[in-house]
Protein backbone atom coordinates (compact mmCIF):
# COMPACT_ATOMS: atom_id res chain seq x y z
CA UNK A 1 0.00 0.00 0.00
CA UNK A 2 2.66 2.40 -1.07
CA UNK A 3 0.13 4.96 -2.28
CA UNK A 4 -1.25 5.40 1.24
CA UNK A 5 2.07 6.04 2.92
CA UNK A 6 4.02 7.81 0.18
CA UNK A 7 4.73 11.54 0.53
CA UNK A 8 3.02 12.19 -2.81
CA UNK A 9 -0.49 13.46 -2.23
CA UNK A 10 -3.29 11.43 -3.70
CA UNK A 11 -6.26 12.91 -5.48
CA UNK A 12 -9.68 12.98 -3.93
CA UNK A 13 -10.80 13.44 -0.36
CA UNK A 14 -8.54 12.58 2.55
CA UNK A 15 -9.04 9.23 4.22
CA UNK A 16 -11.43 9.37 7.14
CA UNK A 17 -10.13 6.07 8.58
CA UNK A 18 -6.62 4.84 9.24
CA UNK A 19 -5.21 1.83 7.41
CA UNK A 20 -5.65 -0.25 10.57
CA UNK A 21 -9.32 0.73 10.81
CA UNK A 22 -9.87 -0.17 7.17
CA UNK A 23 -8.26 -3.56 7.69
CA UNK A 24 -10.42 -4.02 10.79
CA UNK A 25 -13.57 -3.38 8.75
CA UNK A 26 -12.56 -6.03 6.25
CA UNK A 27 -11.62 -8.61 8.86
CA UNK A 28 -14.74 -8.03 10.96
CA UNK A 29 -16.94 -8.39 7.90
CA UNK A 30 -15.21 -11.61 6.88
CA UNK A 31 -15.17 -13.14 10.36
CA UNK A 32 -18.51 -12.03 11.80
CA UNK A 33 -20.47 -11.51 8.58
CA UNK A 34 -21.73 -8.09 9.61
CA UNK A 35 -23.55 -6.14 6.94
CA UNK A 36 -22.24 -2.88 5.52
CA UNK A 37 -24.82 -0.79 7.35
CA UNK A 38 -23.79 -2.19 10.73
CA UNK A 39 -20.10 -1.59 10.03
CA UNK A 40 -20.88 1.92 8.79
CA UNK A 41 -22.60 2.69 12.09
CA UNK A 42 -19.76 1.21 14.14
CA UNK A 43 -17.01 3.11 12.30
CA UNK A 44 -19.06 6.28 11.62
CA UNK A 45 -18.70 6.22 7.84
CA UNK A 46 -21.17 5.75 5.00
CA UNK A 47 -22.31 2.37 3.79
CA UNK A 48 -20.79 3.12 0.38
CA UNK A 49 -17.43 3.84 2.02
CA UNK A 50 -17.55 0.48 3.81
CA UNK A 51 -18.24 -1.22 0.49
CA UNK A 52 -15.30 0.54 -1.21
CA UNK A 53 -12.97 -0.29 1.68
CA UNK A 54 -14.01 -3.95 1.67
CA UNK A 55 -13.56 -4.27 -2.08
CA UNK A 56 -10.13 -2.65 -1.92
CA UNK A 57 -8.90 -4.88 0.89
CA UNK A 58 -10.26 -8.08 -0.66
CA UNK A 59 -8.57 -7.32 -4.00
CA UNK A 60 -5.30 -6.19 -2.39
CA UNK A 61 -3.83 -9.68 -1.69
CA UNK A 62 -4.47 -10.75 -5.28
CA UNK A 63 -2.70 -7.67 -6.58
CA UNK A 64 0.32 -8.21 -4.33
CA UNK A 65 0.58 -11.93 -5.07
CA UNK A 66 0.69 -11.29 -8.83
CA UNK A 67 3.93 -9.31 -8.35
CA UNK A 68 5.70 -12.18 -6.57
CA UNK A 69 7.85 -14.11 -9.08
TORPA-215360 format. One record per atom (N, C-alpha, C, O): residue in one letter; x, y, z. Coordinates in nm, 3 decimals, padded with zeros to 5 digits. Layout:
<recs>
(A,(X,Y,Z))
...
</recs>
This chain:
<recs>
(X,(00.082,-00.118,00.000))
(X,(00.000,00.000,00.000))
(X,(00.087,00.124,00.000))
(X,(00.074,00.211,00.086))
(X,(00.172,00.130,-00.096))
(X,(00.266,00.240,-00.107))
(X,(00.194,00.373,-00.127))
(X,(00.239,00.476,-00.077))
(X,(00.082,00.371,-00.200))
(X,(00.013,00.496,-00.228))
(X,(-00.044,00.561,-00.103))
(X,(-00.067,00.682,-00.102))
(X,(-00.068,00.484,00.002))
(X,(-00.125,00.540,00.124))
(X,(-00.020,00.601,00.214))
(X,(-00.051,00.689,00.294))
(X,(00.103,00.556,00.203))
(X,(00.207,00.604,00.292))
(X,(00.311,00.690,00.221))
(X,(00.401,00.743,00.286))
(X,(00.302,00.704,00.091))
(X,(00.402,00.781,00.018))
(X,(00.379,00.931,00.042))
(X,(00.267,00.973,00.070))
(X,(00.485,01.010,00.030))
(X,(00.473,01.154,00.053))
(X,(00.395,01.225,-00.058))
(X,(00.353,01.339,-00.040))
(X,(00.376,01.160,-00.171))
(X,(00.302,01.219,-00.281))
(X,(00.154,01.222,-00.243))
(X,(00.098,01.122,-00.199))
(X,(00.092,01.337,-00.260))
(X,(-00.049,01.346,-00.223))
(X,(-00.136,01.277,-00.328))
(X,(-00.110,01.285,-00.448))
(X,(-00.238,01.211,-00.279))
(X,(-00.329,01.143,-00.370))
(X,(-00.446,01.236,-00.400))
(X,(-00.476,01.327,-00.322))
(X,(-00.510,01.212,-00.512))
(X,(-00.626,01.291,-00.548))
(X,(-00.747,01.247,-00.467))
(X,(-00.749,01.138,-00.410))
(X,(-00.846,01.332,-00.462))
(X,(-00.968,01.298,-00.393))
(X,(-00.966,01.339,-00.246))
(X,(-00.870,01.400,-00.199))
(X,(-01.072,01.305,-00.177))
(X,(-01.080,01.344,-00.036))
(X,(-00.981,01.266,00.050))
(X,(-00.939,01.156,00.015))
(X,(-00.945,01.325,00.163))
(X,(-00.854,01.258,00.255))
(X,(-00.925,01.140,00.319))
(X,(-01.047,01.139,00.331))
(X,(-00.848,01.042,00.359))
(X,(-00.904,00.923,00.422))
(X,(-00.962,00.960,00.558))
(X,(-00.899,01.031,00.637))
(X,(-01.081,00.910,00.585))
(X,(-01.143,00.937,00.714))
(X,(-01.104,00.831,00.817))
(X,(-01.120,00.853,00.937))
(X,(-01.054,00.716,00.770))
(X,(-01.013,00.607,00.858))
(X,(-00.865,00.575,00.835))
(X,(-00.812,00.595,00.726))
(X,(-00.801,00.526,00.938))
(X,(-00.662,00.484,00.924))
(X,(-00.656,00.349,00.851))
(X,(-00.759,00.283,00.833))
(X,(-00.539,00.311,00.809))
(X,(-00.521,00.183,00.741))
(X,(-00.561,00.068,00.833))
(X,(-00.621,-00.029,00.788))
(X,(-00.529,00.079,00.960))
(X,(-00.565,-00.025,01.057))
(X,(-00.717,-00.037,01.071))
(X,(-00.770,-00.147,01.082))
(X,(-00.786,00.076,01.072))
(X,(-00.932,00.073,01.081))
(X,(-00.994,00.012,00.956))
(X,(-01.092,-00.062,00.965))
(X,(-00.937,00.042,00.840))
(X,(-00.987,-00.017,00.717))
(X,(-00.968,-00.168,00.716))
(X,(-01.058,-00.243,00.678))
(X,(-00.851,-00.213,00.759))
(X,(-00.826,-00.356,00.769))
(X,(-00.922,-00.421,00.869))
(X,(-00.971,-00.531,00.846))
(X,(-00.948,-00.351,00.979))
(X,(-01.042,-00.402,01.079))
(X,(-01.181,-00.420,01.020))
(X,(-01.248,-00.520,01.048))
(X,(-01.226,-00.326,00.940))
(X,(-01.357,-00.338,00.875))
(X,(-01.363,-00.464,00.791))
(X,(-01.460,-00.540,00.798))
(X,(-01.260,-00.486,00.713))
(X,(-01.256,-00.603,00.625))
(X,(-01.255,-00.733,00.706))
(X,(-01.330,-00.826,00.675))
(X,(-01.172,-00.739,00.808))
(X,(-01.162,-00.861,00.886))
(X,(-01.289,-00.889,00.967))
(X,(-01.331,-01.004,00.979))
(X,(-01.349,-00.785,01.020))
(X,(-01.474,-00.803,01.096))
(X,(-01.585,-00.852,01.003))
(X,(-01.664,-00.939,01.038))
(X,(-01.590,-00.795,00.885))
(X,(-01.694,-00.839,00.790))
(X,(-01.673,-00.984,00.748))
(X,(-01.769,-01.059,00.736))
(X,(-01.549,-01.023,00.726))
(X,(-01.521,-01.161,00.688))
(X,(-01.547,-01.258,00.803))
(X,(-01.605,-01.365,00.782))
(X,(-01.506,-01.222,00.923))
(X,(-01.517,-01.314,01.036))
(X,(-01.659,-01.322,01.093))
(X,(-01.710,-01.431,01.118))
(X,(-01.721,-01.206,01.114))
(X,(-01.851,-01.203,01.180))
(X,(-01.969,-01.196,01.082))
(X,(-02.083,-01.223,01.119))
(X,(-01.940,-01.160,00.958))
(X,(-02.047,-01.151,00.858))
(X,(-02.140,-01.033,00.878))
(X,(-02.256,-01.038,00.837))
(X,(-02.089,-00.926,00.942))
(X,(-02.173,-00.809,00.961))
(X,(-02.201,-00.741,00.828))
(X,(-02.117,-00.742,00.738))
(X,(-02.318,-00.684,00.817))
(X,(-02.355,-00.614,00.694))
(X,(-02.290,-00.475,00.690))
(X,(-02.244,-00.423,00.792))
(X,(-02.288,-00.418,00.572))
(X,(-02.224,-00.288,00.552))
(X,(-02.285,-00.178,00.638))
(X,(-02.214,-00.091,00.687))
(X,(-02.416,-00.182,00.656))
(X,(-02.482,-00.079,00.735))
(X,(-02.438,-00.084,00.881))
(X,(-02.417,00.019,00.944))
(X,(-02.424,-00.204,00.934))
(X,(-02.379,-00.219,01.073))
(X,(-02.235,-00.169,01.090))
(X,(-02.204,-00.098,01.185))
(X,(-02.149,-00.206,00.996))
(X,(-02.010,-00.159,01.003))
(X,(-02.002,-00.008,00.985))
(X,(-01.920,00.057,01.050))
(X,(-02.086,00.047,00.899))
(X,(-02.088,00.192,00.879))
(X,(-02.126,00.263,01.008))
(X,(-02.068,00.367,01.041))
(X,(-02.221,00.210,01.081))
(X,(-02.260,00.269,01.209))
(X,(-02.147,00.257,01.312))
(X,(-02.121,00.352,01.386))
(X,(-02.082,00.143,01.317))
(X,(-01.976,00.121,01.414))
(X,(-01.858,00.215,01.389))
(X,(-01.802,00.271,01.484))
(X,(-01.819,00.232,01.263))
(X,(-01.701,00.311,01.230))
(X,(-01.734,00.454,01.188))
(X,(-01.644,00.531,01.153))
(X,(-01.861,00.491,01.193))
(X,(-01.906,00.628,01.162))
(X,(-01.866,00.674,01.022))
(X,(-01.815,00.784,01.004))
(X,(-01.890,00.587,00.924))
(X,(-01.870,00.622,00.784))
(X,(-01.995,00.579,00.707))
(X,(-02.085,00.517,00.764))
(X,(-02.001,00.613,00.580))
(X,(-02.117,00.575,00.500))
(X,(-02.110,00.428,00.460))
(X,(-02.004,00.366,00.462))
(X,(-02.224,00.376,00.423))
(X,(-02.231,00.237,00.379))
(X,(-02.152,00.219,00.249))
(X,(-02.090,00.114,00.228))
(X,(-02.155,00.318,00.163))
(X,(-02.079,00.312,00.038))
(X,(-01.928,00.308,00.066))
(X,(-01.854,00.237,-00.002))
(X,(-01.885,00.384,00.166))
(X,(-01.743,00.384,00.202))
(X,(-01.701,00.246,00.252))
(X,(-01.592,00.198,00.219))
(X,(-01.785,00.182,00.332))
(X,(-01.755,00.048,00.381))
(X,(-01.741,-00.048,00.263))
(X,(-01.651,-00.132,00.261))
(X,(-01.829,-00.036,00.167))
(X,(-01.824,-00.122,00.049))
(X,(-01.695,-00.101,-00.029))
(X,(-01.632,-00.198,-00.072))
(X,(-01.654,00.024,-00.049))
(X,(-01.530,00.054,-00.121))
(X,(-01.408,00.001,-00.045))
(X,(-01.317,-00.056,-00.104))
(X,(-01.408,00.020,00.086))
(X,(-01.297,-00.029,00.168))
(X,(-01.287,-00.180,00.160))
(X,(-01.177,-00.234,00.141))
(X,(-01.400,-00.249,00.172))
(X,(-01.401,-00.395,00.167))
(X,(-01.351,-00.445,00.032))
(X,(-01.269,-00.537,00.026))
(X,(-01.399,-00.386,-00.074))
(X,(-01.356,-00.427,-00.208))
(X,(-01.207,-00.406,-00.227))
(X,(-01.138,-00.492,-00.283))
(X,(-01.156,-00.294,-00.181))
(X,(-01.013,-00.265,-00.192))
(X,(-00.930,-00.368,-00.117))
(X,(-00.832,-00.420,-00.170))
(X,(-00.969,-00.398,00.006))
(X,(-00.890,-00.488,00.089))
(X,(-00.902,-00.633,00.044))
(X,(-00.809,-00.711,00.065))
(X,(-01.012,-00.671,-00.017))
(X,(-01.026,-00.808,-00.066))
(X,(-00.942,-00.826,-00.193))
(X,(-00.885,-00.933,-00.215))
(X,(-00.935,-00.724,-00.276))
(X,(-00.857,-00.732,-00.400))
(X,(-00.707,-00.713,-00.376))
(X,(-00.626,-00.755,-00.458))
(X,(-00.670,-00.650,-00.266))
(X,(-00.530,-00.619,-00.239))
(X,(-00.439,-00.742,-00.238))
(X,(-00.335,-00.738,-00.304))
(X,(-00.473,-00.852,-00.168))
(X,(-00.383,-00.968,-00.169))
(X,(-00.360,-01.027,-00.308))
(X,(-00.251,-01.074,-00.339))
(X,(-00.462,-01.023,-00.391))
(X,(-00.447,-01.075,-00.528))
(X,(-00.349,-00.988,-00.606))
(X,(-00.267,-01.039,-00.682))
(X,(-00.359,-00.858,-00.588))
(X,(-00.270,-00.767,-00.658))
(X,(-00.125,-00.787,-00.614))
(X,(-00.034,-00.788,-00.697))
(X,(-00.104,-00.802,-00.486))
(X,(00.032,-00.821,-00.433))
(X,(00.088,-00.955,-00.477))
(X,(00.205,-00.963,-00.515))
(X,(00.008,-01.060,-00.472))
(X,(00.058,-01.193,-00.507))
(X,(00.094,-01.205,-00.654))
(X,(00.177,-01.288,-00.690))
(X,(00.035,-01.124,-00.740))
(X,(00.069,-01.129,-00.883))
(X,(00.210,-01.074,-00.908))
(X,(00.272,-01.110,-01.008))
(X,(00.260,-00.989,-00.818))
(X,(00.393,-00.931,-00.835))
(X,(00.503,-01.024,-00.786))
(X,(00.619,-01.002,-00.818))
(X,(00.470,-01.126,-00.711))
(X,(00.570,-01.218,-00.657))
(X,(00.612,-01.314,-00.768))
(X,(00.526,-01.380,-00.827))
(X,(00.742,-01.323,-00.798))
(X,(00.785,-01.411,-00.908))
(X,(00.775,-01.557,-00.875))
(X,(00.807,-01.642,-00.959))
</recs>
